[in-house]
Amino acid sequence: MLHTDTIFPGTLELLSRVMEIPEFDSYLLAGGTALALQIGHRISVDLDFFGEKEIEADEFVDQLSALGTVRIMSRSRNILILDINGIKVDFVNYRYPLVKAPVMEGIIRLSSPEDIGAMKLAAITGRGRKRDFIDLHFLLNRFSLAAIMEFYRTKYPSGSEFLVMRSLTYFVDADQDEDPRMLVPVDWEAVKASIIREVRKL
């Protein structure tokens, strides 16, 4: 059962309607919103769709125009960022293997917690936001860091484990971020301490 209280009603409606469009059936909801819907720990406001499909911006806008006002915020070969009725929506052409089968909740297709864990390590290696570390903290209630590192190896065989390990204890940028809106209370200093403990176990 999804924790639908983690996203706003309009976002949930938009998510469901995108999932109903056949042209987007190769896309999964990923990122923090997919995790929040599965574990219910925080509010998330964006929709991040990942799948193996070439980005055709004009075609995508045509397909989505029936859902409301669609505005292109940014486009590149592999990423299309849209504003749909005031909601930020990303489509990413993402050609990495799945760690586990998608989670299906009715018509909604979500990345598994295992895949999200791997992707969170990749995000933290890029530029870790506070919400990424907090999401990882909650994933560590389900999996050891060693297990999440194994998910990372499966998803990103050429990824740098050295950079991952170094980034996991670098909080300078994340310290400056605003706190996400939590539904399960958490202390930022405790989050950092828990991740450092897990890193030291490896």
C-alpha positions in Angstrom: 0.0 0.0 0.0 1.3 3.4 -1.0 1.8 6.2 1.6 -0.2 8.7 -0.5 0.1 11.3 2.3 3.7 11.9 1.2 2.7 13.8 -1.9 0.1 16.4 -2.6 -3.2 15.3 -4.1 -2.6 17.1 -7.4 0.8 15.3 -7.7 -0.7 11.9 -7.0 -3.4 12.6 -9.7 -0.7 13.6 -12.2 1.4 10.6 -11.4 -1.6 8.3 -12.0 -2.5 10.0 -15.3 1.0 9.8 -16.6 1.1 6.1 -15.8 -2.0 5.6 -17.8 -0.4 6.9 -21.0 0.8 3.9 -23.1 3.7 5.8 -24.6 5.2 6.1 -21.1 4.8 2.5 -20.1 8.6 2.0 -20.1 9.1 4.6 -17.4 9.2 4.0 -13.6 8.8 6.6 -10.9 12.2 6.8 -9.1 13.9 9.1 -6.7 12.8 10.5 -3.4 9.1 10.5 -4.3 9.1 6.8 -5.2 10.8 6.0 -1.8 8.5 8.3 0.1 5.4 6.6 -1.4 6.8 3.2 -0.3 8.1 4.0 3.2 6.2 7.1 4.2 9.0 9.0 5.8 8.8 12.5 4.2 6.9 14.8 1.9 8.2 14.9 -1.7 7.0 17.3 -4.4 8.6 16.3 -7.7 8.1 13.4 -10.1 11.2 11.8 -11.5 10.5 9.2 -14.3 13.4 7.0 -15.4 13.3 4.6 -18.4 14.9 3.3 -21.5 13.3 5.6 -24.0 14.7 8.3 -26.2 13.7 11.8 -25.2 11.5 13.4 -27.9 10.6 16.7 -26.2 7.9 17.9 -28.6 6.3 14.4 -28.8 6.3 14.1 -25.0 4.7 17.6 -24.6 2.0 16.6 -27.1 1.3 13.4 -25.2 1.1 15.2 -21.9 -0.8 18.3 -23.0 -4.1 16.6 -22.2 -3.1 16.7 -18.5 -3.0 20.4 -18.3 -0.5 23.2 -18.8 2.9 21.9 -19.9 6.0 24.0 -20.0 9.5 22.9 -20.9 12.0 24.0 -18.3 15.1 22.3 -19.7 15.9 19.7 -22.3 18.9 17.7 -23.4 19.5 14.5 -25.2 18.7 12.3 -22.2 16.8 14.6 -19.8 13.6 16.5 -20.2 12.4 18.7 -17.3 8.8 19.9 -17.5 6.5 22.0 -15.4 3.0 20.4 -15.6 0.3 22.3 -13.7 3.0 23.8 -11.5 4.6 20.4 -10.7 8.2 19.7 -11.7 8.4 16.5 -13.7 11.6 14.9 -15.0 11.9 12.3 -17.8 15.3 10.6 -17.9 16.6 8.2 -20.6 18.3 5.9 -18.1 20.1 2.9 -19.5 21.2 1.1 -16.4 20.1 -2.4 -15.3 17.5 -2.9 -12.7 18.7 -4.4 -9.4 15.2 -5.8 -8.7 11.9 -5.9 -10.5 9.8 -2.7 -10.2 7.2 -2.4 -7.5 3.7 -2.4 -8.9 0.9 -0.6 -7.0 -2.2 -0.7 -9.3 -1.2 1.2 -12.4 1.8 2.9 -10.6 5.2 1.6 -11.4 8.0 2.4 -8.9 11.7 1.7 -8.7 12.4 -0.9 -6.0 14.0 0.2 -2.7 17.1 -1.7 -3.8 17.4 0.4 -7.0 16.6 3.6 -5.2 19.4 2.8 -2.7 21.9 2.4 -5.6 20.7 5.6 -7.1 20.9 7.5 -3.8 24.6 6.5 -3.6 25.1 7.8 -7.1 23.3 11.1 -6.2 25.4 11.6 -3.1 28.5 11.0 -5.1 27.4 13.7 -7.5 26.3 16.4 -5.1 24.7 15.0 -2.0 21.6 16.9 -0.9 20.4 16.7 2.6 17.3 14.8 1.4 19.5 12.2 -0.2 21.4 11.5 3.0 18.1 11.4 4.9 16.6 9.0 2.4 19.8 6.8 2.7 19.4 6.9 6.5 15.9 5.4 6.2 17.1 2.8 3.7 19.7 1.8 6.3 16.8 0.7 8.5 16.1 -2.0 5.8 19.5 -2.8 4.3 23.1 -2.6 5.5 25.4 -0.2 3.8 27.3 -3.2 2.5 24.1 -4.5 0.8 23.4 -1.1 -0.7 26.9 -1.0 -2.0 26.3 -4.3 -3.7 23.1 -2.8 -5.3 25.3 0.0 -6.5 27.8 -2.4 -8.1 25.0 -4.2 -9.9 23.5 -1.0 -11.2 26.7 0.8 -12.0 29.5 -1.7 -12.8 31.9 1.0 -13.8 31.1 3.3 -10.8 33.8 4.5 -8.5 33.4 2.9 -5.0 36.2 5.1 -3.8 34.2 8.2 -4.7 31.1 6.8 -3.1 32.8 6.1 0.2 34.5 9.5 0.3 31.2 11.3 -0.5 29.2 9.4 2.1 31.0 11.4 4.9 31.1 14.7 3.1 28.3 16.8 4.5 29.4 20.4 3.9 27.0 21.1 1.0 24.1 19.2 2.6 24.5 21.1 5.9 23.5 24.2 4.0 20.2 22.7 2.6 16.8 23.3 4.1 15.4 20.4 6.0 12.8 18.3 4.0 9.3 18.2 5.4 9.4 15.0 7.5 6.5 12.8 8.4 8.8 10.6 10.6 10.8 12.9 12.8 14.6 12.7 12.3 17.6 14.7 13.6 20.1 15.7 11.0 23.1 15.2 13.3 21.8 11.7 14.1 21.5 11.0 10.3 25.1 11.9 9.8 26.3 9.9 12.7 24.4 6.8 11.6 25.9 7.0 8.1 29.4 7.5 9.5 28.9 4.4 11.7 27.9 2.3 8.7 30.8 3.5 6.6 33.2 2.5 9.4 31.8 -1.0 9.3 33.0 -1.5 5.8 
